[in-house]
Amino acid sequence: MTETIRCRACGFLLYFGEAISRRLYMRAIPSEEAVLEQYGRACPRCGSALTLDSVHVETKGRVSDVAR
């Protein structure tokens, strides 16, 4: 499963990678809050304040193979 976190104001990509909640090893990024902290809670592109309410978090799972 992959996860993306984008600024709602301008669409700047803040995080893309394995879904944070499913990471069982290498927990360099322990939560979505930690991602926002890495940017000082401000979008580097537009300067908007970053909170969990002001970003778009999307998690996508794998598409399973269809039986033939």
KOLTIPA-369853 format. One record per residue: residue in one letter; z, x, y of N, C-alpha, C in turn. Coordinates in nm, 3 decimals, decimal comma. Each point is the difference from the previous one (the first is absolute). Layout:
<nodes>
NODE gumar nw nu nv caw cau cav cw cu cv
NODE A Z X Y Z X Y Z X Y
...
</nodes>
This chain:
<nodes>
NODE gumar nw nu nv caw cau cav cw cu cv
NODE M 0,000 0,084 -0,118 0,000 -0,084 0,118 0,000 0,089 0,125
NODE T -0,077 -0,040 0,099 -0,004 0,075 0,124 0,057 -0,084 0,114
NODE E 0,045 0,069 0,101 0,059 -0,067 0,116 -0,058 0,062 0,127
NODE T -0,031 -0,085 0,096 -0,042 0,048 0,131 0,093 -0,061 0,105
NODE I 0,028 0,078 0,102 0,079 -0,047 0,113 -0,082 0,031 0,124
NODE R -0,030 -0,104 0,079 -0,080 0,014 0,121 0,072 -0,062 0,120
NODE C -0,025 0,056 0,117 0,049 -0,058 0,124 -0,073 -0,133 0,022
NODE R 0,073 -0,107 0,024 -0,064 -0,130 0,024 -0,077 -0,001 0,132
NODE A 0,044 0,076 0,097 -0,064 -0,003 0,132 -0,139 0,063 0,000
NODE C -0,015 0,118 -0,065 -0,129 0,070 0,007 -0,061 0,031 -0,136
NODE G 0,073 -0,023 -0,109 -0,053 0,026 -0,134 0,013 0,143 -0,048
NODE F 0,070 0,085 0,075 0,017 0,141 -0,039 0,067 0,009 -0,136
NODE L -0,055 0,082 -0,090 0,054 0,017 -0,134 0,120 0,094 0,005
NODE L 0,117 -0,054 -0,034 0,124 0,076 0,002 0,034 0,057 -0,137
NODE Y -0,038 -0,071 -0,106 0,029 0,046 -0,137 -0,102 -0,058 -0,095
NODE F -0,045 0,082 -0,094 -0,082 -0,045 -0,112 0,040 0,083 -0,120
NODE G 0,030 -0,067 -0,108 0,037 0,071 -0,121 0,059 -0,095 -0,102
NODE E 0,067 0,059 -0,097 0,064 -0,081 -0,104 0,102 -0,094 0,065
NODE A 0,010 -0,120 -0,053 0,095 -0,098 0,054 0,140 0,062 0,004
NODE I 0,059 0,001 0,117 0,129 0,067 0,020 0,107 -0,058 -0,091
NODE S 0,004 -0,131 -0,016 0,104 -0,062 -0,082 -0,012 0,034 -0,148
NODE R -0,118 0,046 -0,044 -0,021 0,031 -0,142 0,010 0,148 -0,030
NODE R 0,022 0,082 0,099 0,006 0,145 -0,023 0,126 0,035 -0,077
NODE L -0,017 0,055 -0,118 0,114 0,035 -0,084 0,033 0,148 0,007
NODE Y -0,091 0,078 0,054 0,020 0,145 0,010 -0,056 0,045 0,134
NODE M 0,036 0,120 0,040 -0,048 0,057 0,125 0,022 -0,094 0,118
NODE R 0,122 -0,045 0,015 0,031 -0,096 0,106 0,009 0,067 0,137
NODE A -0,108 0,065 0,042 -0,004 0,062 0,132 0,004 -0,107 0,109
NODE I -0,053 -0,117 -0,029 0,004 -0,112 0,093 0,079 -0,112 -0,069
NODE P 0,129 -0,014 0,030 0,084 -0,095 -0,073 -0,018 -0,146 0,040
NODE S -0,056 -0,028 0,118 -0,014 -0,139 0,043 -0,104 -0,011 0,112
NODE E -0,040 -0,123 0,027 -0,092 -0,025 0,111 0,064 0,041 0,133
NODE E 0,131 -0,019 0,011 0,073 0,041 0,121 -0,015 0,150 0,025
NODE A 0,001 0,080 -0,106 -0,015 0,145 0,013 -0,137 0,036 0,055
NODE V -0,104 -0,076 -0,038 -0,134 0,023 0,053 0,001 -0,021 0,151
NODE L 0,063 -0,108 0,045 0,006 -0,030 0,143 0,078 0,107 0,075
NODE E 0,104 0,051 -0,062 0,082 0,106 0,062 -0,082 0,128 0,018
NODE Q -0,092 0,028 -0,092 -0,083 0,120 0,011 -0,083 -0,001 0,128
NODE Y -0,031 -0,118 0,049 -0,079 -0,014 0,123 0,087 -0,025 0,122
NODE G 0,131 0,012 -0,015 0,090 -0,025 0,113 0,001 -0,146 0,041
NODE R -0,034 -0,087 -0,095 -0,006 -0,144 0,021 -0,093 -0,042 0,113
NODE A -0,105 0,082 0,023 -0,103 -0,033 0,099 -0,136 0,038 -0,058
NODE C -0,097 -0,088 0,014 -0,135 0,028 -0,050 -0,059 0,117 0,077
NODE P -0,052 0,101 -0,071 -0,057 0,116 0,068 -0,129 -0,032 0,075
NODE R -0,067 -0,108 -0,037 -0,126 -0,035 0,066 0,024 -0,085 0,126
NODE C 0,076 -0,111 -0,015 0,012 -0,094 0,112 0,138 -0,002 0,064
NODE G 0,099 0,064 -0,063 0,134 0,006 0,057 0,087 -0,122 -0,026
NODE S -0,049 -0,097 -0,076 0,079 -0,119 -0,032 0,123 0,037 -0,082
NODE A 0,108 -0,073 0,021 0,121 0,020 -0,079 -0,027 -0,038 -0,145
NODE L 0,050 0,081 -0,093 -0,021 -0,026 -0,142 0,129 -0,050 -0,063
NODE T -0,006 -0,121 -0,051 0,108 -0,059 -0,080 -0,065 -0,064 -0,122
NODE L 0,078 -0,039 -0,097 -0,059 -0,065 -0,117 -0,070 -0,130 0,038
NODE D 0,040 -0,062 0,111 -0,066 -0,122 0,047 -0,128 0,028 0,078
NODE S -0,014 0,123 0,052 -0,117 0,030 0,084 -0,108 0,079 -0,073
NODE V 0,017 0,023 -0,129 -0,103 0,070 -0,078 -0,051 -0,093 -0,110
NODE H -0,117 0,032 -0,050 -0,059 -0,076 -0,110 0,015 0,083 -0,127
NODE V 0,076 -0,050 -0,096 0,020 0,068 -0,128 -0,078 -0,076 -0,106
NODE E -0,088 0,070 -0,071 -0,080 -0,063 -0,104 0,012 0,081 -0,128
NODE T 0,029 -0,068 -0,109 0,009 0,065 -0,131 -0,107 -0,061 -0,090
NODE K -0,079 0,087 -0,062 -0,105 -0,046 -0,090 0,022 0,057 -0,138
NODE G -0,015 -0,085 -0,101 0,012 0,045 -0,138 -0,135 0,034 -0,056
NODE R 0,001 0,054 -0,117 -0,126 0,033 -0,068 -0,067 -0,127 -0,046
NODE V -0,131 0,003 0,001 -0,078 -0,111 -0,055 -0,011 0,023 -0,149
NODE S 0,046 -0,096 -0,078 -0,004 0,019 -0,146 -0,142 -0,015 -0,049
NODE D -0,029 0,070 -0,107 -0,133 -0,008 -0,060 -0,020 -0,138 -0,059
NODE V -0,117 -0,054 0,021 -0,034 -0,131 -0,054 -0,051 0,019 -0,142
NODE A 0,047 -0,083 -0,093 -0,046 0,009 -0,138 -0,148 -0,032 -0,007
NODE R -0,072 0,076 -0,078 -0,145 -0,022 -0,008 -0,033 -0,089 -0,114
</nodes>
